[in-house]
Amino acid sequence: MKKTFPTTGMHCANCADNLTKSIQKVVVSGVLTIILITGSMLKILPHQIAFVLTAVVMGYSGKEFFVNAWKGLKSLTANMDTLIALGTGSAFIYSTIVTFFPQVFPTKQPVYFETAAAIVTLIILGRYLEAKAKGKASEAIKKLLNLQAKKAIVLRNGKQIEINISEVKSGDQLVIKPGAKIPVDGLVIKGQSYIDEALVTGESKPVKKQTNDKVIGSTINKQGLLIMQATAVGDQTMLAQIVKLVEKAQASQAPIQKLADKVSAIFVPAVILIAITAFLIWFYIFNLPFTASLVIGITILIVSCPCALGLATPISIMVGTGRGAKSGILIKDAAKLQIAGKVKAIVFDKTGTLTQGNFKVTDIYQADVAPILDKKEILRLAASLEQSSEHPIAEAMVTASKLKKLKLKNPKNFSIIEGKGIKGQVNGKKLLLGTQRLMEENKVIRCATLDSQVQQLKNQGKTIAYLSINGRSVGAIALEDSPKKQAQQVVKKLQDHHLQVIMITGDNQQTGEAIAKRLGIKKVLAQVLPQDKAAEIKKLKEKYEVVAMVGDGVNDAPALAEAHIGIAMATGTDVAIEAGDITLLRGDIILIDKAITLSKKTMTNIKQNLFWAFGYNSLLIPIAAGVLKPVNVSISPIFASAAMAFSSLSVILNALRLKKAKL
């Protein structure tokens, strides 16, 4: 039997298991370290016993440091664990020699077993806190997983049967009672209700659903009884896709992470060299005792461990992408999150993005030359042809014909002319319906009176569909698609951020400019066919540093792919996650501004983390090396390990601030 989220569930189980093991290590090493420190202070713990206790701490709790350091050594690379292994290993080996081979040294020497144990304890405590913080950063995924329904009521042979969600198959008819979770994605086939989609799409208000409306699995039925048909189950559901995308984004690397990686690759060998040099200088030049010189070298290794540097970028990416998912903004990977804040120009597809995408027939005009048809006949012929199309304009014409109770005929030889219109035969007449450009390309005989009548409608921003019969213009139908409520507000916000806002449309220049003027957009690319949008984006990329394209995620896929950042508008279960770099889970374009703001705030957070990580090492390495020793200021290895843990924790806490950032 197939589990719904096998990969993600296993991932979360592993996380919990790792956290349990980490806390066990912290407890064991913590108890033994307290015994070691207490025994050392009171001078009641024999060195041989201290050796055994420290060996347990090193072997059980600190094993991973030495294993990872050894792997790095075999591949001729050095990492953070290399510094920890060298520092604690040096203290342990030195103390072991003092304990069991005291004759090696001319005088009695102190041991540092408790120091080695304390360093390991503090570091694994820091890493436990890091792991726990990463768990908090992944709360978006956990919340999504918790949304999933466990059971479903399926109709089988007229009876309602409760089954596990993993048994639901595509095509099953499901009963959704008021207050119940919708088990999987599907279509309403009976009933109506309001659905709470807040935790999946971020939409705060319940959404009305009725027959033929799409519903999303794991959302909540607030009121009426619904019968739905399952269309996507298991890992094909919208929720599963969201979880996969968020996990993928959180595991990806932003370009800025390469800076930290490059620094670490140089930094670790450099620190080892500094530690050795400091030891030699203090021992041979300043005649400091061997033990004191060794402690300085160990302290440098511990204090310089770049854990905070390694955490600086990924922890912010995890929190940032999780924050986006909670707001209905799905970001494909960290690189796109970084670049989104650098957008200089943003191109909007008009229909369904800036406008509602719900056309309405507003005016019908007829030509004043033969064959003269009345307005109802023009609409009837146009709707007869359009009933074979799924375009929003087609839907508007068919709806208008139904309101007037017109009888439609089935067209013959029907075909779509991409971006221009349609053609076919009705009652033996050759019909052509579409743009002015389509009429011109087919050398349709125009009607001057008709052209004059529709001119004013173009200036109002209405879309005009011309109808011709047997090569002669007979009428025109005007349709209106209202701008989205927040479109003007979003355009202004983006322009206030100094972004060039551009609208791209298949409409003629006049219609496009009329809509753009209402929204405050100054630049319009009109009469652009769907297949030509990508070429237009390519031209804009030569002019602007970073270009974003906003479209419906299906028809605009080539243009979304061509842009530096493709932002796909997704509605209901038609989530075109693969089409865009950023997918907005509802048709609310205010999320575009929020996505750009999230990018900027995440990058600011990363830079703050990197500044702290670099600053911490830059400040403490010289002090650990003893530059302030002449004024009696120095750092002990235990303090160094505590400071390192605090550095990592501060980076984590700073990143977690993104969870409450205002977008």
Beta strands, then each sheet from edge to edge (+ up, - down):
strand 1: 151-156
strand 2: 159-164
strand 3: 173-176
strand 4: 185-190
strand 5: 193-196
strand 6: 207-209
strand 7: 214-215
strand 8: 220-221
strand 9: 226-232
strand 10: 329-331
strand 11: 345-349
strand 12: 360-366
strand 13: 412-417
strand 14: 421-426
strand 15: 429-434
strand 16: 463-469
strand 17: 472-480
strand 18: 500-504
strand 19: 523-525
strand 20: 547-551
strand 21: 565-569
strand 22: 582-584
sheet 1: 2+ 1- 3+ 9- 4+ 7-
sheet 2: 6+ 5- 8+
sheet 3: 10+ 22- 21- 20- 11- 18- 19-
sheet 4: 12+ 17- 16+ 15- 14+ 13-
end
